[in-house]
Amino acid sequence: MSLSEDPTFSSLKSKFVCGWRDIKDEPWCGVSGRYDPDNGAAWTTNGAGPHNIQLFMLSADGTVLHCLPGYWETHDLASEIRLAEDLNKVWLDSSLGRAEKDQKFREMHAKHLSDHPRETVARSAMQGFDRKFEEKRKESSDCFLKDGSPKTTDRILHERMAQRPFVAFEKFDVEKYTDYGRQKYDKKRVLIESAPAK
């Protein structure tokens, strides 16, 4: 994920007030070794590192419009930002009742997922070590389709968001929402496993 690359940067610069919060002491925070400021960014898939970073998009009153767990490629991130902007319009629409807003929220997440281009879906394959971890708890995991094949991380996040329409930030269950893949892993092994195929 790069917040400083376009098209993401332009969107954030002109339409959002950005902030951050240190989550290192939160129970859901990932543990993957130390990264120095001069370490180069490694290529990874969308949704990798859901315990390490969560990108929340909030309405002005603190209502969660969208949350992206893990890292995201800039074009895919920009598309999700546009969805959050559209959801904000629904949230602020005084002609709609709460039940109507919640229904639109669910529908918009489902539609957005179905419209994802093949490239986004391909960039959203769950990392191998995370998939293996989920396979060990397959009976209780929502990370698999009915045929047993793994879901992509973009599908996981939109299905989970659809269950959380317009929740206040302080009531958003981050630990449960980000609960896929390993919480602790060796970064050297991860970098090898997550390298793009040639």
N, C-alpha and C positions, 0 to 999 in steps of 0.2 A: 504494500500500500504506500502510495506517495501522495500526501496532501499537498505537496508543493508542485505537482505536475498538473498541466491542463489535460482534460477539461475540469478536473476536480478543483484546482486552485481558484479559477475564475468564479466558480459557483460559490465556494466558501467565502471568498473575498467580498463578493457583492451582495450575498443574500443571507449570510449567517453571522452570528456573534459566536466566536469559537473560544472554548475553554478546555481545561483538562483537570483531572483529579488523579492523584497517586492511589493505586489500588493494591500496592504490594502487601498490605496487611489484611486484605479481604480474604475470606475463606475460599473463594473461587479462583483466586489469582494463581496463574501458572508458575511453575518453577522449571526453568530451562537453562540455568547457568547464567553467567555474567556476560553482558555485551558492552564493550567499551565504545565511547563516542566515535572513535575513528574506525570501528569495524564497518566494512561495507555491507550493504543490505544484500541478503541472499534472495534468489528467486524462490517464490513459494506459491502455493495455490490459494485461491479465494477461500476465506474462512479458516485458514490455518492459524493456530494459536488463539483459539477462542477464549482461553483462560487468561491470556496475556494482555489483550486489548479489546475494548468494546467501543465502537463509535456510535454514540447516541445522537439522534436528531430530535430536538424538542421543539414544541410550540413555545411561544413567549411565556406562557403560564406554567411551564415545566412538564407538560404532558408529552409522553413518549410517542413520537410519530413513527420512529423506526430505530432499530439497533442492529448494527452489523458487528457480529463477533469475529475477531481475528483480523487478518490482513486482507486487503482487496486491491485488485488491479485498478488503476485510475479510471479507465473508461467504465468499468463495471460499477465502481463507487459513484461516479457521476450519475449513472442511471438510477441508482438507489437514492441519491440525493434528490433527483427530480420527483421520484415517488413520494418522498417525505414532503416536498413542497406541495404536491397535489393533496396529500393527506391533511396538511395544515389547512388548506382551503375548506375541506370537509369539516374539520374540527371547528373552524370559525364560522361556519354557515349557520346563522341563527334560525333559518327556516326549517332546519332538520332537528328532530328529537334525538335523544341519546340512542335509542334502539336503532334508528335509521343510520346514525353516524357509525355505530358499531358494525352494522351490516355492510355498509359501504367500505369500511376499513378492511373487513375480511375479504370482500369481493375484489378490492383493489390489489391486495397482496396476492391473491390467487391469479388474477389477470396478469399482473406484472411478472410473476413466475412463469406463466405460460408463454409470455412474450420474450423471455430471455433468448438471445441469439445463441446459436450452437457454440460460439467462441466463449461466451460467458459460462455456459454449462461445462464446457471442456476445462476451463480454468478453475472450476469449482469441485473437481474431484477431491474426495477426502484423501488426505495423506495416508500412505500405506501403514505407518505405525499407529495412526489414529483408527483406521479401519480395523486393524487387528485387535486393538483394544476393545472396540465396540462389538466385534464378533464374539468376544468372550462373555459379553453380557447381552447377547442378542435377544433373549427372552423379554428383557425389560427396556430395550433400546428402541427409540423411534427413528433410528438412522438407517432403516432398511425398508425396501418396498415389499409388497406382499409376496413377490416371487423370490425374496431373499437377497436380492442384489442391493448394494449400498446406495443410499441416496446421495446426491450431491449436496454440498454445503449451502448452495443457494436455495435448494428445496427445503432443507432443514430450517434455515432461518425464516423463510416466508411462512412455512407451516406453523412454526412456533410463534411468530409475530401475530398471525391471524387469530391465535388464541388469547392475545393480549391487547384488545383494542383500546386505544387511548387511555393507557394507564399512567397515573402520576409517577414521575421519576422516582420519588422516594418509596413507592410501593412496587416498583418493577423488580421481579424476582430474578436478578442477574445470575445467581448461582445455578438455578434450574435451567434458565434460558441458555447459558453457555455450556451446559453439561453434555459435551460430546468430545471424544478423543481423550488422550492422556493429559493429565494435569502436570506431570513431571516427566521430563525426558532429557536425554543426552543430546545437546545441540550438534555435536560432531556427527552422530549417527543420523540425525534428522536432516542435516544439510545434504548428506549423500542420498537419502531416500527421497527427498523432495526435489532433487535436481530434475529439470525437464528432460524428457527423452529426446535423443538425437535422431 
